[in-house]
Structure formats: C-alpha cells, structure tokens
Amino acid sequence: MPPGSAGWRFRRPMLPSIDRRRAAAGSHTRTHSGPMSRFSNAGIIGKQDDDPKVAATIVRLVGHLTARGLDLLLDPVAAAMAPAATKGSGDGEPLEAAELGRRCDLIIVVGGDGTLLHAARELADAEVPLLGINLGRLGFLVDISPDQLEAHLDQILAGDSLTDSRTLLDVQSNGTLGRAINDVVVHKWNSVRMIELETYIDGQFVNAQRSDGVIVSTPTGSTAYALSGGGPLVHPELDALLIVPICPHTLSNRPLVVGGGSDIELRIRDYEQDLVRLTCDGQVDLPLVDGEPIHIRRSPHRLKLLHPPGHDHYSILRAKLGWAAHGRADRIC
C-alpha cells in the first residue's frame, strides 16, 4: 500500500535474515555499470541563481548532449537561463521535475547539493538516475566539475559509470507525508527555550530529552546537519539510520545508529505552536499538531546517483572535510 493511501501505516518488514533484509531494502550498492545502451531522453534541472556560470554550463551541456543525439527536456529554471541554447531542444516546453522523471531516462542537475536534494525528492517515485554537475560549494552528491563535463559525460553515456543507490526517508505528521534524502529534523523555532521530546524505536521507548531538537538522518545525511550535531560519518552503503540530538541538556544523550528498517516515532511534550518546526532536508516544512506523533521510516524508493569512473567516497571526504592526504606524495605507508 503506497504512502498517502487510506489506512497506510508504518510497518517494519519481517525478514528472516540479514542477507534477505538487505536485498529487500535494495541495499546501498555501488557497482560498475556493465555494457548498456545509451540514454535516449535526458532532462536538465538548473540551479535558481543569477550566477552566469550556471547559464554557461547549461549552454555547454545542451550543445554537447544534442551533438550526441539525445532528446532533451528542461525544467523552467534551466530553460529560462539558456533560452537560445534550448531553442529546438526537446518539444520546446519546460517541464516540472516530476514530469521530467516520467519522460526521461536520465536527469542532469546543474548546481549544488541543495539543487540535487530538491530535485531528488520530486523525482523519487520515478527512480530515474541523477547526475550532478557541481556549481555549488561542498558537493558531496554532485561530483562532476564543469572543467571535466564533456569527458565525463561521454563516459557515462557510453555506460562506463558507477551507480550509487541511496536511502530515502518517509515522514508522516498529522496525516501529511514528506520525504527526505538527508534528514528529518524536529527543532525549536523563534525561541531560546529547549523543547522536550520522546523517542520510540519499533514501538519501544528509548528516551526523553530536553534539547534544541533531534535529527533523524540517512547515511547520506551523515555529512550534513547530523555531522554538525556531533553524529558519526556513515558510509552510504550501510543499512542504517542516525538519531542525533541537537545540543542536548544531558551530556550522556549521545547519537544513536539504528537499523535501516527501524520505525522511529518522535513525540513532542508540551507542544507550543510556532515554537517547534518539522523540516525535511532543511528545505520543506511539515505541519505539527499537539498530541500527534511524528513517524519516520525508510522509504521504499531509492535515490539513484550516477558517478564517473574513479569515483571515490573517501577521496570526497578528504577534499570536502579538509582531511590530511599522504604525508609524502612519492610514497604511501
């Protein structure tokens, strides 16, 4: 029964073994793509920004993909930023992300991680693969530099790529459904006072806390807000979820790593309207109602990311987090 239909509830699947549980979850896999046919329909989603580099990159992208024989469809932002380049591409009409997901077999996102997060939530049901061109800052998810755009695109179009399958979260609050790629966060708002929360996992009481809030994160989100809250870095292939308190009053209240199939329930004590928020990926707010619990669990859908050959998760961590490289360039210990 899909989320949103009548009678839908969060239920934990009963699977007899770890291997079968990982198979049912889709597992966090990153494998080399074998020989495959070229993509035929590509969608382009642009970052909403006045930066001229965004428009210039879209122009290059449209020209290169058109020369490779792909049919192109663009979202309104990309179409508005490069009108001359998009003339004659696709059917000429810009489309929203959900429609792009239904009509394309590849989506290319031009921007930063925030642009990709927004697109991924809209495209989750279609499960179309996403490829990110990095024009943002950190770029944990969008990892193709504009300097290498054409070379990496040709490799990926030829089937020489890595496929990365990531966990998504579904959240339900007062009958309203939401989805997140990084995290679902309950946090204080318009107040310096702490909020009181109770946490339940699979129906079992875990703890009560006074804090500035709590982050429920996927492994993908472990490099986002959860990292700022003192949570661990979790490899995206792990079948796990993180529960990270935000500035807890009790120092023994530490982050938890739980099974990826866990049903997580959050209850807000003494709820005061306009003083607490529920947010998905820091971009979408969901309504809260006094006495109504918040349910969070792994989504049945997956985020599919494409990476160029040589993609290395640890290399990205070193680059983005400023970790030290080898002490000597000529020798590895």
C-alpha positions, 0 to 999 in steps of 0.5 A, spaced: 500 500 500 503 506 497 504 512 502 498 517 502 493 511 501 487 510 506 489 506 512 497 506 510 501 505 516 508 504 518 510 497 518 517 494 519 518 488 514 519 481 517 525 478 514 528 472 516 535 474 515 540 479 514 542 477 507 534 477 505 533 484 509 538 487 505 536 485 498 529 487 500 531 494 502 535 494 495 541 495 499 546 501 498 550 498 492 555 501 488 557 497 482 560 498 475 555 499 470 556 493 465 555 494 457 548 498 456 545 502 451 545 509 451 540 514 454 535 516 449 531 522 453 535 526 458 532 532 462 536 538 465 534 541 472 538 548 473 540 551 479 535 558 481 541 563 481 543 569 477 550 566 477 552 566 469 556 560 470 550 556 471 547 559 464 554 557 461 554 550 463 547 549 461 549 552 454 555 547 454 551 541 456 545 542 451 550 543 445 554 537 447 548 532 449 544 534 442 551 533 438 550 526 441 543 525 439 539 525 445 532 528 446 532 533 451 527 536 456 528 542 461 525 544 467 523 552 467 529 554 471 534 551 466 530 553 460 529 560 462 537 561 463 539 558 456 533 560 452 537 560 445 541 554 447 534 550 448 531 553 442 529 546 438 531 542 444 526 537 446 518 539 444 520 546 446 516 546 453 519 546 460 517 541 464 516 540 472 521 535 475 516 530 476 514 530 469 521 530 467 522 523 471 516 520 467 519 522 460 526 521 461 531 516 462 536 520 465 536 527 469 542 532 469 542 537 475 546 543 474 548 546 481 549 544 488 547 539 493 541 543 495 539 543 487 540 535 487 536 534 494 530 538 491 530 535 485 531 528 488 525 528 492 520 530 486 523 525 482 523 519 487 517 515 485 520 515 478 527 512 480 530 515 474 538 516 475 541 523 477 547 526 475 550 532 478 554 537 475 557 541 481 556 549 481 555 549 488 560 549 494 561 542 498 558 537 493 558 531 496 552 528 491 554 532 485 561 530 483 562 532 476 566 539 475 564 543 469 572 543 467 571 535 466 563 535 463 564 533 456 569 527 458 565 525 463 559 525 460 561 521 454 563 516 459 557 515 462 553 515 456 557 510 453 555 506 460 562 506 463 559 509 470 558 507 477 551 507 480 550 509 487 543 507 490 541 511 496 536 511 502 530 515 502 526 517 508 518 517 509 515 522 514 508 522 516 505 528 521 498 529 522 496 525 516 501 529 511 507 525 508 514 528 506 520 525 504 527 526 505 534 524 502 538 527 508 534 528 514 528 529 518 529 534 523 524 536 529 527 543 532 525 549 536 523 555 532 523 563 534 525 561 541 531 560 546 527 555 550 529 547 549 523 543 547 522 536 550 521 530 546 520 522 546 523 517 542 520 510 540 524 505 536 519 499 533 514 501 538 519 501 544 521 507 548 528 509 548 528 516 551 526 523 553 530 529 552 530 536 553 534 539 547 534 544 541 531 538 537 533 531 534 535 529 527 533 523 524 538 522 518 540 517 512 547 515 511 547 520 506 545 525 511 551 523 515 555 529 512 550 534 513 546 537 519 547 530 523 555 531 522 554 538 525 550 535 531 556 531 533 553 524 529 558 519 526 560 519 518 556 513 515 558 510 509 552 510 504 552 503 503 550 501 510 543 499 512 542 504 517 539 510 520 542 516 525 538 519 531 542 525 533 540 530 538 541 537 537 545 540 543 542 536 548 541 538 556 544 531 558 551 530 556 550 522 556 544 523 550 549 521 545 547 519 537 544 513 536 545 508 529 539 504 528 537 499 523 535 501 516 528 498 517 527 501 524 520 505 525 522 511 529 516 515 532 518 522 535 513 525 540 513 532 542 511 534 550 508 540 551 507 542 544 507 550 543 505 552 536 510 556 532 515 554 537 517 547 534 518 546 526 518 539 522 523 540 516 525 535 511 532 536 508 532 543 511 528 545 505 520 543 506 516 544 512 511 539 515 505 541 519 505 539 527 499 538 531 499 537 539 498 530 541 500 527 534 506 523 533 511 524 528 513 517 524 519 516 520 521 510 516 525 508 510 522 509 504 521 504 499 524 508 493 531 509 492 535 515 490 539 513 484 546 517 483 550 516 477 558 517 478 564 517 473 569 512 473 574 513 479 569 515 483 571 515 490 567 516 497 573 517 501 577 521 496 570 526 497 571 526 504 578 528 504 577 534 499 570 536 502 572 535 510 579 538 509 582 531 511 590 530 511 592 526 504 599 522 504 604 525 508 609 524 502 606 524 495 612 519 492 610 514 497 604 511 501 605 507 508 
